[in-house]
Amino acid sequence: MKGAEFERRVRKLARSRNVTCQFLAGKGKGSHGRLYFGGEFTTLKDRKKEIGRDLLARMCGDLKIDPRDL
């Protein structure tokens, strides 16, 4: 899964759960940015690059969501 796809899926999950979700590119260095999901956040690397399985699990843990919900 690429970073942009992860962001799309998290936004869709946020709409279904009625939770706020936003991406702030200014909160990271270079191509990184911060993705907020409700009161939680994680750093999202380059949205054009592939996200590994372990990083995906870690980011979902940061947002307190189950990777299977995506």
Buried (B, 14 or more C-beta within 10 A) or exposed (E): BEBBEBBBBBBEBBEEEEBEBEBEEEBBEEEBBBBBBBEEBBBBBBBEEEBEEEBBEBBBEBBEBEBEEB
